[in-house]
Amino acid sequence: MMKKDERKLLLILLGTILVCYHVGYGVGRLIGKVDTSALLESISGETSGLIFSILYAVVWLVGIPLMIIGYCKAKKAVDKWDGENEDELDNIEKLMNSPMISSSILMILNICLFSCTLYFVDTLPNLNIILTFALLITGMILCTVVPKLTVDLEKRLNPEKEGSVLDFHFEQQWMNSSDEAQKLIVYKSGYAGYKAGNFACMIMWLISFVSGFAFHTGIMPTICVCAIWLVMVIANVRENVKLEK
């Protein structure tokens, strides 16, 4: 028999599903009244390609200085550290987070904007295409070199750390050389990422599902989102089962 708290949770869940259904129905009705084909035709491929190429350039004009400045600040702090002040060490660790985070974000944006820009390759001038490839290559190099240099700084502070960013097994080597407190941080952040990924997949599935009807994008976006979702869940469950043995 259900407990009172469980009945309350069930009612909240059913109410949420009902609200989502009515919201989805209302959005679907509104989209159905919009002439999406005419809307899409009004946005030319040339305009879209130009917008993405400009956005691509702007992201790098802003992102590259931020990434390099973040690394330079961290390196300067490491060079000045006397090897004893623990409070200063904590501040250095925070400074080193900046180039690592920015390089990870820029790597994803680099791949995304390159793909979006090249989708309109037939409408872009040759110069834009050359610059797009140049940005991709430059971005890949910088997003590899800056994390490597930052990891080298970390090794100066903690000589017991092992692994190279250029090695395909870097994550495993780095984890093996980490202490229990550092591993716990990785586990907690990984779980937070897993929860965020689940939520993001749910939202992206909803968007791809609606856009399939509204903009005739087909079923491939939905399949891709669900494939990523499935891989993430299976990997999590598989690791849980392995660790419980």
N, C-alpha and C positions, 0 to 999 in steps of 0.2 A: 504493500500500500504506500502511496506517495506521501512524503512528509509535507508539512505546510510550506516550508521554504522551497521545496521542489515544485510544488503546485504553482507557487508564485513565479518561479523562474520559467516554468512552462508557459504560463499565461503571458509573460513578458515576451518570450520567444515567438509565440503565436501572434501576438499583437504586432511585433516588429515585422514578421513575414507579411501580415495583412496590410500594414502601412506601405511596405516596399512594393507589394503587388499593385496597390492603387496608384502609387507614385509612378511606377513603371508603365502602367496602363495610360495614365494621363500624359506622360512624356511621349509615349508611342502615338497617341491620338494627335498630339500637337505636331510631331514630326511628320505624321502622315498627311497633314494639310500643307506642308512646305514642299515646294517643287525643288527637291534637292538636286536633280539633274541640271536644272537651269542655274542653280546656285554654284555648282561645281564648274560648269562651263564658263561662268563669268570670271572665274579665277584662272587665268591662263598659266600654262606651264612655264612660260618665260618669266612671268612675275614671281611665281612660286620658287623657281630655281634661283632667281636673283635674291629673294628674301632669305632663303636658306644659306646661300653663299656669303651674304653680308653677316648674317647671324653667326655663321661659322667663324668668320674673321674676327668679329667682335668678341666672341667667347675666348679666343686665343689671345687677343690683344689685352684682355683683362686678366685671363687666367695665368698666362706665362709669367708676367711680373709678380703676381701674388705667390706663385709656387717658388720662384727663385728667391724672392725677398724672404719668404718663410724659411727656406733652407739657410740663407746667409745669416739670418738672425740666430738660428739654432747653432750654426757652426761658430759664430762669434761667441756665443755663451759657453759652448764647450771649450773653446780655446782659453777662455778666461777662468774657467772653473779650477779651483785650487785642489780638488780631489777630496775635500773633507766636509764642506758645507752641504748638509743633506737638504736643507730648505732650497738652496740654489739648484741642487740636483733635480728636485721635483719641478722647479720652474723650467729647467732645460728639457725635461721629458715632455712637458706641455708644449714647449716651442717646437719640438720635433714632430708633434702630432700634425701641425699645420701643413708642412710640405707633403706628408704622407696622405692626408685626407684630400688635399687639393689635387694631387696627382691622380688619385683614384677616381675622383669625380670627373676630372678633365679627360681621363682615358675613356670613360664611358661616353661623355659628350662628344669626344673626338670621333669615335666609331659611329655614334648615332647621327651626328650632323653630316659626316662624310657620306653615309648611306643616303640620307635624305636629299643632299645636294646632288649626288650622282644620279638619283632617280630622274632628274630633269636634265640629264646630260645633253640630250638632243637640242635643247633650247638655249644652252649656255654658250657664251663666247669661248673660244679656245683658251684665252688668258685665264678666265675663271676656272676652267677645268684644270689647268696647270697649277694654279694657286691652291685649288682644293687638294690635289695630290701632294703638293708641297706641305700644306698644313697637316695632312694625315701623317706623313713621314716624320716631319719635325715633332709633331705631338707624340708619336710613338717613342721617338728617341728620348725626348725630355721626360716623358712619363715613366721611362725605364731608368734613366740616369739619375734623376733627382731622388727617387726612392732608394737606389743603390747607395748614393752618397749619404743619405740620411741613415740608412742601416749601418754604414761604416762609422758614422758618428756614435750610434748606439753601442757598437762594439768597442769603441774607445772608452765609453763609460762602463760597459760590462764586458770585459774580455772573455768571459765564459760563453758568451753568445756565439752560435755557429750558424752557418748558412750564408748563401749569396743570393741576391735577388735574381741573378742571371741563371740560377739553377732551377730546374723544373720542380725539384723536391725541396725548395726553400722553406715552405710552410712547415713541413714535417721536421726538418732539421732545426728550425727555429723553436718549434714547440718542444722538441726533445732536450734542448738546452735551456729551457725556461724553468723557473722554480714553480712550486705549487700555487703561490699567490698569483703569479702571472698567468698560469694556466686557467685559474678560476676566473680571472678577468676575461680571458678569451672565451671560455664556456658561456659566461653570462651574456657577453656581447653577441656571441653566436646565436644564443636562444632569442635574444631581442631581435636580431636580424631575421630569424626564422619566423617569428610572429609577424613582424612587419611585412615579410615576403608573402605570407599567407593572406594578409589583409590586402596587399597590393594586387595579388593575383585575383582575388575576388572582385575588386574594383575594375581591373583591366578586363576580366571576363565579361562583366556587365557592359562596359564600354564597347568591347568588340562585338558583343551580342546585339546591342542596339544599333551600332554603326553598320552592321551587316544588313539590316533592314532599311536604315535611313540613307546610307551612302553606297549601298551595294558593294561592300568591301569583300564579300564572300566569307567562306568559313575558315580560311587559312589563319587569320588573326586569332580566332577563338581556339583553333587547334594548337597554335604556338603557345598561347598563354596557358592552356590546360596542360600541355606537355611539360613546360617549365614547372608548373604547380605540382604535377605528378612526380617529376624527378626529385623535387625538393622534399616532398612528403615521404617518398620511398626511401631516400637517402637518410632522412631523420629516423624513420622507423627501423631501418636496417642497422643503423649505428646503435640505437637503443637496445635492440635484440642482441647484438654482438657484445655490448658492454655488460649486459645482465648475465651472460654465461659465466 
